[in-house]
Amino acid sequence: MGGRQVHGEDSVFGLLHGGGAFRDPLLLLDSEKQTVLLVLKTGARTAGHPGMTHGGFTSLLLDEMAGQAYCEFVQHARGPGVTANLSVDFIKSLPTESHVLVTAKVTSIDGRKVRCDVRIVDGESYYDARGEETEGEKKKKDEKDENVFAKATALFVVLAKD
């Protein structure tokens, strides 16, 4: 499934998209794995240092996609939730004008606490010249963080009390 708007035009993410911070967003869902995938290209206007995406934008992208996973897979049953904690690891600098793949997965639900794991991966090197890569090859690269720009764990709290 693709083409869904990430959080709508009235959000900060919509504002940044409209302002050219990123282009060509495509949101995909894997309901079976409770994972949301976002493909996009970062823009030159995301720079913190020349040629490098600002860490604040990177963190926003991680938080927004964790929120998207929460909305897709938890909110309909439990109600709205908010980010209580976002723990970010910056693995390597994310160049501006980069094609990236962002994945967000709901990993656990414990009472009112919901955890999501999020990763920003280099979209161009993730596949070989044929556009294919075996699952084993992907797993090896991911374990070494070769393709990973940043990763985070997000903790959401369900607002409605059970």
N, C-alpha and C positions, 0 to 999 in steps of 0.2 A: 504494500500500500504506500503510495507516495503523494506528495503534493500538499500535505497539510501545512497550515501556517503554524509556525512555532510561536505559541503564546499570543498571537493576535497583534494587530497593528497599533493598538493603544498601549502596548508595553514598551519598556526600554529597549527590548530586543527589536521590536518593530521600528522604533525610532532610529536605532543604529543601522538597521537594514535600509531604511529609507534614506539615510544620510550617506550611504555608500561604504559603511564599515566592512560589509561583506556582500558577496554576490552569490547568485545561483543556489540558494538553499533548497535542499530536498530532504524532507523528513520521511523516514521509513519506520515501520513498526514490525517487530517480531513478537507477536502476542504469546506464542508458545514459550519463548525464553524470557518474556517480560523485559524486552530490550527495545530501546528507541535508538535509531541511528540517524545522524544528520550529516549530510555531505554539503560542504560549502567552500567558497574561496574567500580567504581573508583579503581585505583591501589595504591599500597603502595608508589609509587614514587610521589604521589601528596601531600605528607605530608609537612606541615609547622611546626607543632609540632608533636612529636611522636603520631601516631594513628589518627591524625586529618588532613583533607584536607586543604591545603593552601587557604586562602581567595582570593588570586589572581587567582587560578585555578577555584574556584567557580564563581568568577566574569566573567572570560573568558567564562566559560560554559554558563552563563546567556546571555552574549553578543552574542556569536556565535549562540545560538538558536533563539534569537530575530532576528538576521540577517538572519537566515534560514527562519523564518516566513516571513520576508520582501521579500526575494528572491522568495519564493514560491507563495506569494499572492499579491504582489504589483509590483515588479520589471518588470514583463512582460508587464504591462500596463503603468507604469510611468517612467521606467528607473532605473539605479543604484541609490542607496542611501547609506548614511554613518551614523554611530551612532553619534548623536550630544550630547546626554546625556544618562547616565545609572545611575539610582538611585537604589542602592542595600540595602536591609534590610537582615542582617544575623540573622536568627531566632534562630538557634542552631547549634552547631558544627557538621560538616559533617565528620563522621569517614572515614578513608581510607578503601579500600576494601568493599565499600557499593554498593548495587544495588540501583540505583536511576531512577526516572522518571522525565524528564524535559519537561515541557509544555510551549509553546510560542504561544501567540494568538495576532493577529492584532486586536486592540480594537478601533482605530479611524484613519481616514485620513482627514486632514484639510489642504487643499492647498498642500504645499510641506512638511508638517509635518505628520509623521506617528508614531503612538504610539503602542507599544506592551507590554503586560504583560507576565512575565516569572516566573516560579516557579520550584524549585528543591524539589522533594518530595521523601520521603523514599519509595523505591519500594517494600521492603519486608513487611512492616506493612500496606501497602495500601490495601491489600486484606486479607481476612480471610483464614482459613486453607483449605477451598474448592476452593480458588482462586476467590471468589466472594465477593461482597460487594454491598449493595444497594446504589442507588444514594443519598438517604437521609443520610445514614451513612457517606459516603464520604464527603458530604457537611458539616455535623456537625464537622468532624475532620478538614477539611480545614478551616472552619471559626475560629476554635480555634488554627489553625496553629500547630496541633499536629503532622502532618506528614511532615511539611514543614521545610526544612533546610535553604532555602534562597528564596527570591523573589525580583523581580526588575521590574521597568518600564523603558523601553527604548524608546527614542525619536530618530527617524531617520529623516533625511532631504533628500528629493529627489534632486539629483544633477542637473537634467535637469530642466531648468526654463520653466514654463508653458507659 
